[in-house]
Amino acid sequence: MQAAVLLACGGLALLMAPPDSCRAEDIVPFRFTAMEGYATIRYLRDEFVTGQPAAGGTPVRSRQAQADLRQELFLMTHSYAYHPSLLSFDIGGGPVLQRQSFASDTSSDQSKGALYNLTGRATILRDKPYRGSVFYDHLNPTLSVSPGQVLTQQNTRYGFDMSILGPVTPVPVYVDATRAHSQGRGVDRIIDDMLDRLNFKATRSFGALGATQVQYQSTKQASISGSPNLPVQASNSTTQSVSADSRFTFGANRQFDLVNLLALNTQSYVTGQSALPDRRDARAFLDVRGRHSEQLQSFATYNYNSSNQGALSSVVNAVSAGASYWPHKDLTATVSVHGENNRTSQYTSSTTGVDASGRYQHALPLGSVQVNYAVRRDLREQKAVANQTAVIGERVTLTGIAYSPLSHQHVVGGSVLVSNNTRTQSFVEGSDYTITVVGLEMRLQRLIGGNIVDGQEVLVDYSYDVGGTYAYAQSDQTLNINWSLRNYVSVYLRFIESTPRLTSGSPTFQLNTVHGSLYGVRADMPLKTPFESSVGGSFESEDRREAISPYTRVASDVYVQSEDPFFGTGNVRVGMRRTRVDYANSTQNVNLTAYDFRYWSQRWFGLDLSADASYERDIGGVLPRSRMAASIKGQWRYRKASLTLDIGRSRETQGNTERVRNLIQLVGRREF
């Protein structure tokens, strides 16, 4: 018997470890090594009420609510077969008893049943350079998908990962593949996504010189997710990408750094019975930086980007080079040249220019002063063969009721289409979002009574005016002056000037001349009071004189915060903000007043407690808007038991539309 054990030990040692590290007592057909787990009970209630005026003046309100009572037991076991380094297992699971209800003004639904959690992973040769694992997860988490919104979800995920490392191969290789299916339902979002992903990565090290990493990734997604209040069409997307990223340091004194990136990407979308044109992108990026002495550094970059999607195509080549010089530690000067050539299906353009900047810092008897000056000169020529070009799938995140600008100016009115990020649903202007134009900029704003949830990422398709055939020279100047007294007080001034001058042609829109000035002050002061505290604030005033959309802006804020526990219990912070922006050629002004309060404690009688409250109101635009949010979060822990409470309430208004949301979540947990 002893001989058999020694024979087995010697065989395993060839695979796993040196013979002297293999102990006879480790060689068993199967052994449990540890067990852990928890039991939880969770109650969740999430509801919102939306009110809108009716034709006769009587408000019309709609209500949606979700309630969820959930009891869960989970056990995780750790074990191995023959030897911990040969084949190890991590397997866990347990039952989930759940009772759910959904209610609205027109319908209600209740369900209850027994679910289960199951997770398992088997790892082979975990301590060797050739190792891998297979896994399977079936979990039912409750997730926070946006401020004040939670979602009960069922996730199934399985796949494998493996790696081959040195010294077996000079090129370490990592491969993983997964399939995931997510299903969930909340009061204003339904999730049903299938995702397949394959990832391959290889890294080649060249010692002190640097390394190169090559990566390939393929993703396929099928989705029928969206808002329960809009039609959903199935969508399928496929994305494939390959990239090579190299980073090197070379030279006799290792004074040169080189970064080189090559990337290819393809993407296709099929929604319902239609398909978007396939998109193909390519990028090459080269950056070289040199440190020639303590006073002199140089840089050079080259950037190539190409994109093709149906009738849309573009190729951009951009180069820049320059140097920075430090005559002494308080004075810095930088000079560079740049050029760009852009060829698209609708127009071609070329830009050449030079820019320079300088920074001077000087210590004063009281504080220090810093002066920055930058100047830029560009020559741009453009030849257009079409009046407009399009953008497909620009990603924009709509948070709260704030405005989110599109990346291009001169957007064509009526061309904007907004969909969710899997293109299973299209949103409706005036019901789900609104569009405003300020100067050259078009902005999106989420409507609180619509189907876009707070913080949701959307895809935006639109067209914009390319400007015709013309050429111009543009000069830009910026001057910044800042005086600071340690970290307590700083006063700053900024002056900007941008003056384009038409040299040929006739653009379809006006060139924008800008003269702007800004001044501000910032203070953060410690206070020696019975309670250690700090107080601070800022004031900023800006006058921007533009040819197209001039405006003035005044902003201020003030806060007070305790640095030591208040009465020995916790810390408090109170703040206030005021912002006013007045446009000369737009009614979308800003007149914002905001307040915020926060309290947090650190383990008071075993209880961690925090409370947050904020309120803001903007009456400067066409639709007055306001937002109030308050929450209380507490966690009590005693040994392996814990109790968590989360209560939240928010209220948003836009014009006559109001949405009130209430959330309560109570979780009890016992670990063992």
N, C-alpha and C positions, 0 to 999 in steps of 0.2 A: 504494500500500500504506500509506504514511504517512497519507494522507487517511482511509483506512478505519479505521486505528487511532484517529485523532483523533475521528472520528465515533462510534466505539464508546465511547471514553472520555467524550465529552460525553453520550451517552445514559445511560451508567451513572452519571454524576455526578448526573443528575436524581433517580435512585433512591437513591443511596448517600451521596454526599459532595460537598463543593464541588469545582468543576472543578480548582482548583490542587492538590488532594490526589490526583488520579488520575494515575498514572504509566503510560506506554505499556508498560513491561516487565511490569506486573501483568496486563495484558489478554491472557490466553491461554485457549484452550478448556478445558484441564485441566492442573493442576500438583500434584505431590506436594510437600508442605512439610516433613514430618517423619515419622519412624518410630521406634517404641520397642517394647519387649516384654520378655518374661521366659520362663524355662524353670524348672519346678519338678518336684521329685519328693517325694511325701509318703507316709509310712507311718503308719497309724493302727490301734490296737487298743484296743477298749473292751469290757469284760466286767464282769458282776456275778454274784455268787452269793448266793442268799437261802436261809437256813436256818430251819426251823420244827420244833418238836417233833412227833413222831408219837404215836399213842395208846399204844404200848408203851414210850415214852420214848426211842426211837432217833431222832435228828434226821433230818429229811428236807430235802435240799438240792436246789435247782434252779439251773441255770446257763444264762446267755445270753451270747453273745459275738458281736462284730462285728470283722472285720478288713478293711482297705482299703489297697491299694497303688495309687498314682495317679501318673501321669506326664503332665505338661501343658506344652504350648508355646503361647505367646500372642504375637501381633504386633498392634500398633495403628498405623494409618496416619492421617495428617492431610493433607487436600488441599482444593482448591477448584476451582470452574469459573468461568472468565472473570475473577472478581475475588474476593479473600478476603471482602469484605463483601457480595457478592451471594449466593453459594451455597457453603457449606463442608461438608466431609464428615469425620467421624471414624468409621472402620471398622476393626474388629479381630476377631480370632478365632484359632482353632487347635485341634489335636486334643487329646483327653484319652483316654489309655489307662488303663483301670481294671480291677482285679481285686478282687472282693468275696467275702466269705464270712460267713454267719450260721449260728450253731450254738446248739442248746439241748439239753436232756436227751432230747427226743423226736424231733428232726429236725435236719437241716442242709441248707444250700443254698449253692451256689457259683455265681458268675457272673463273666464277663469279657467285655470288649468295648471298642469304640472309640466314644467320645462326642465331642462338639465344643462349643466355646464360640464364640459369634458375637454381636457387638454392632455396631450401626451407628446413627449419628445424622446427619441432614442438616439444616442450619440455613440459613434464607434471611433475608437482610437483617439480620444479627446486630447491626449497629451503628445501626440505625434504630429509630424509635419504633414502627414496625409490623414485627414480626418473629415468626418461628415456627420450629418444627422438628418432625420426625417421627423416631421411634426404634424400634429393635427389639433386644431382648436375649434371648439363649439361653445361660444360664450354668449351671455345675455346681459351686457352692461347697460347702465343708465348713463347717458352721456349729456354733457352740456354743449349744445351746438351753437348758441348765441347768447348774448346777455339776457338773462331772465327766461331762457327756454331750455328745457331738457327733453331728451328723446330716449325712449326705451328701444333698444336695438338688439337684433340677433345676428351674430357674426360667425360665419363658418370659414375657416382658413386652414389650408394644408399645403405641404410642399416639402422641399428638401434644400439643404445647403451643404456645400463641400469646399474644401480648400486643399491645395498642395503647396507646401512652403519649402523654403530652404532647410537643409542642404539638398533635399531631393531634387529640386529644380532651381536653376538660377533666376527664374521668372515666377514669383509667387502668383498663384491663380486662385480666384474665388468665384464660385458659381452658386446662385440660388434661384429657385423658381417657386412661385406661390400661386395659388388660386384662392380668391376670397369672395365670399358672397355676404353682403350686408343688407339686412332688412330692418326697417324700423318705422315707427309712426309717432308723431307728435300732433299737437293741436293745429299746427299750420305747416307741417312738412312731412312728407312720406319719402322714405329711402328704400330703394330696391336696386342695388348695383352688383354686377358681377365683374370681377377684375382679375385678369391673368397677367402675371409679370415674370419676366426672365431677365436676370442680371448676370453679366460676366465682367470680371475685372482682373487685369493682370498688371503687375508692377515690376519694372526693371530698374534695379539700383545700379548706379555707376560709382558707388563709393562716395568720396568727397566731392566729386563733380556734381552729383545730383541724381535725379530719378525721373523716369517716364511712366505714366500710368495710362493704360488703354482700357476703355470701358464700353460695353455694348448693353443696351437696355431695350427691351421690347415690352409694350404694354397694350393689352386689349381690354376695352371696357364696354359693357352692355348695361344700359341704364333705363329705368322707367321711374325715376325719382322726380319729385317736384312738389308743388303745392296741391293740397287736396281740393282747392277751389278753382283750379284751371284744368283744361284738358291736358293729358300727358301722352306724348308720342314716344315710342321706343327709339332709342338712339344707340348707335354702335360707333366706336372710335378705335383706331389703331395708331399707335405711335412707336416709331423705331428711331433710335439714336445711337451714334457711335462717336467717341471722342478720344483724343490723345492729348494729354496734358504733361508737358515737360518743364522742369524747373532745374536750372543749372547755375553753379557758381564757378567761375574760372578766372584765370589770370595769374601772373606770378605772385601777386599778393592777395589773390581771391577778391579782386576789386570790381569784378563785373558780375552782374546778375542777369540771367536770361529766363524769360517766361515765354513759352510757345504753346498755343492752344489750337487744335484742329477739331472741328465738330461738324457732323452731318445729322440732319433730322428730317424725318418724313412723318406726315400726319394725315389721316383721312377720317371723315365724318360721314355717317349715313343716318339720316333722321327720317323716320316714317318711310314714305315712298320716294324721298328725294335724297340727293347726296351733294355735299359741298365739293368743290374741286380739291384734289389732293394738294397738300402743301409740302414743299421741299425747301429746306433751309441749309445753308452752308456758311461756316465761319472759319476764318483764320486770323489769329492774333499773335503778334510778336512784340515783345517789350524787352529792351536792353537798357540797363542802367549801369553807370560806371562811377566809381569813387576814385578820382585821380589824385586828390590830396585832401587835407582837412578843410580846405577852402573851396574846392572845385568839384562839382558833380555834373554828370551829363545824362541825358536820356534820349531814346529814340523809340517810336512805336509805329507799327503798321497794323491796320485793321481792315479786314475784308469781310463783307457780308453780302450774301445773295439770298433771294427769296423768290419762289415761283408758286403761284396759286391761280390756276386757270388763266384768265386774261391779265392778271396782275403779276408783274415781275419787277424786280429791282436788283441792282448791283451797286454796292458802295465800296469805294476804295478810299481810305483815309490814312494820312501819314502826318507825323509831327516829330520834331526834334528840338532839343534845347539844352541849356546849361544853367546851373545855379552857382553863384559865387558869394562867399562870405569873406569880405575884407577883414571883419572882426565879428565877434559874437553878437553884437547888437545891430548889425547891418547885413541884409541879404538882398541880392538882386537875381532875377531870373529872366531870361530871354529865350523865346522859342519861335519857330515858324511852323505853319501847318497848312495842309491842303486836303481837299476832299473832292471826289468826283462821284456823282450819283446818276445812274442811268436807270430809268423806269420805263414802263410801257407808255406812260402819259407825258413824261418830260425828262430832260437831261439838264444837269446843273453842275457847275464847278465853282469851288471856293478856294481862294488862297489868302493867306494873311500872316501877320506877325503880331506877337503880343509880348509885353514886358511887364514886370511887377517888381516892386521893391518894398522892403519892410525895415523900419528903424525903430528901435526900442531904447529908451533912455530913462535912467533912474533920476527921480526928483527928490528934493528934501522931504516931500510928502507924497508917497506913492510912486508910480511910474507911468510913463506915457508911451503909447505905441502908435505908429503911423504906417498905414499900408496904402500904396498907390498902385493901380493897375491900368494899363492902356492896351487897347486892341484895335487893329485896323484890318478890315476884310474887304476883298473884292469878290463879288458874286455875279455870275452870269447864268441865265436860265433860258432854255428854249422849250416851249410847250407844244405838243401835238394834240392835246385834248384839254378841255376846260377843267375836268375833275379827275380825281383818282379815289380809290376806295380803300377802306381798312376793314378787315374781316377778323373778328374775334379778339378785339382789344379787351383785356381783363381790367375790370374796375370793381372795387369793393365799396359797397354802399353801407356806411356805418351810421346808425342813428338816423337823424334827419339833417345831416351835414351835406354840403355840396361837394361833389366829386368831379373835377374837370376832366375832359377828354385830352389826350396827349397832343392832338393836332389842332391848330387854329383854323379859322375860316371854314367851319363845318357847314355843309349845305343843309338848310332847313328842310325838314321832312324826310331826311335820308337815314335817320337813326333807328335801328332795330336792336332791342335788348332781349336777351334770352338767358336762361340759367347756364351754369358752366358745363352741363352735359348736353345742352340743346334739346332737352325733352319738352321744354315749355318756352313760349314767347310771352313776354310781359307787355302790358298795355299802357301806353302813355296816357296820363290823366287819371288812371285808376291805380297803377302800381308804382309809377314814377312820374316825375315832371322834369321838363327841360327849361333851362334859362340861359340866356346869352348875355354876357357882360364883356363889352369890348370885343376882343378877338376870340374870347374863350367861351366854349359851350360847356355847361355843367349839368350833371344829373343829380337828382335828389329823390330819395326813397320817400314814398307816401305811406304814412302809418296805417291807413286803412286798406293797403294793397296786399299783394302776395309775395313781396320781397321781404325776407326776414332781416332783422338787424344784423349787420356784419356779413351779409351774403355777397359772394363774388359772382358777378354777372359778366356775360360776353356782350360786347357792343360792336355792331356793324354800322358803318356810316361812310359818307363821302365828304371830301373837302376840296375846296377850290385851290388849284395849284398856282394860280396867279398870272398865267400867260407868259409871254416872252419879254424879257427885260434884263437889265443889268444895273447894279448899283454899287456904290462904295459906302461902307459904314465904319464910323469911328465910335468907340466906346471908352469911357473913362469912369473909374471908381476910386473914391478917396474915403478911407476909414481912419478916424482918429479916436483913440480909446485911452482914457485915464482911469487907473484903478488903484485903490488903496487896499493892499493885501487881498483877502477874499471877502472884504466887507462891502465896499462900494465901488461901482464902476460907472463912468459917464462916457457915452460914445456918440459920435457924429458920423454920418455917412452921406456922401454926395455921389450921385450917378448921372451920367449923361450918355445918351445914345442918339446919334444923328446919322440916319441914312440919307444918301444923296443919289438920286436917279441919274444914271449916265447914258442910258439908251432904252428904247422900248417904251411900252405903256402897260404897267401891271393892272390887273383887274381889281385890285384892292389898294387902299391907301397904305403907304409905308408909314410906320409908326415912329415918331420922334418922342424921346423921353428925356425929361429933366426932373430929377427927384432929389429930395433931401429928407433925412431922417435924423432925429436925435432921441436919445433915451438915457435913462438912469436905472441902475439895478442896485439893490442893497440887501444884504443878509447879515443881520447883527445878532450876536448872542446877548442875552439879558441876564443880569445877576439879580434875580428876584427870589422870594422864598422858594420858588420852583425854578429849577434850571430850564430855560426856554430860549427860543429864538424868534425873531420877527424879521420880516422882509417883504419885499415887493418891488415893483418896477413900473415905470411910466415910459411910454414910447409914442412919438408923434411923427407922422410921415405925410409929406405933401408930394404927390406924384403927378407931374404935369405932362400928360401924354396928348398926342394929337388925336387919338382914337377914343380912349376911355380914361380921362383924368379922374383922380379921386384923392380924398384926404382920409387919413386913418389915425385914430387915437386909441391906444390900448393901455390898460393899467391893471395891476393885480396887487393884492396885499395878503399876507398870511401871518399867523402866529402859531407856534408849535411848541409843546412841552418836550424837553429833552430827557427829563427824568420822570418816572412814574408820578402821575398826578394823584396826590393824597395816597401814594403808595399802591395805587391800583393799576393805572395804565397811562398811556400817552394820548394827547389830544392835539388835533390840528384843525384850524378853521381858516378858510380862505374865501376871497371874493375876487371876481374878475369883471372888467368892463371893457367892451370893444365897440367902437363906432367907426363905420366905413361909409362914406358918402360919395357916390359916383355922380359925375356931372351928366352922364348920358344914359343912365339906367335907373330903374326903380328898384333894383335888387340890392338895396342898401343893407347895412348891418347895424343893428342897435341892440347889443347883447349885454345882458346882465346875468352873472352866474355866481352861485355860492356853493361851497362844499364843506363838509364836516367829516372828520374821521376820528374814531376812537379805537385803540387796540391795547390789549393787556397781554402780559406774559405770565402765564401759569399762576393764576390767582386762585388759591384753594383747589388746584388741579384743573382749573377752567381757563382755556384760551378763548378770549372773546374779542370780537371786532364789530364795529358798527360804522356804516358809511351812508352818507346822504349827500345828494347833489341836486341843484336846481339851476336851470338856465332858461332864459326867455329872450327871444329875438323878435322885436317889433319893427325892424327896419325894412323888411321886404314886403312884397305884395301879400303874402300869407304870413301873418304872425305865427310864430312857432314857439313851443316850450317843451321842456323835458324835465321830469322829476324822477329820481330813482333813490330808493332807500333799501338797505339790507342790514340784517343782523346775522352774524355767523358765530357759532360757538361750538367748542369741542371740549368735552370732559373726558379725561382718561384716568383710569385706575388700574394699574398693573396691565393686564391684557384685555381689559374691557374698555370700550369707548362709546360715547354718545355724541352725535353730531347733529346740530340744528342749523338750518339755512332758511331764512325768511326774507322774501324780497317783494317789493312793490314798485312799479314804475307807471308813469303817466306821461303820455305824449299828446301834444295837440298841434295841429296844422290848420289854421283858419278855424272852421267850425267842426272839424273832425277831431275826435278824441279817442285814444285807445288807452285802456287801463289794464295792467297785467299784474297778477298776483301769483306768487310761487311760495310754496312751503315744502320743505323736505326734511324728514327726520330719519336718522340712520342709527341703529344700535348694532354694535359689532363686538364679538368675543373671539379672540384669537387663542389658539391652543396648539 
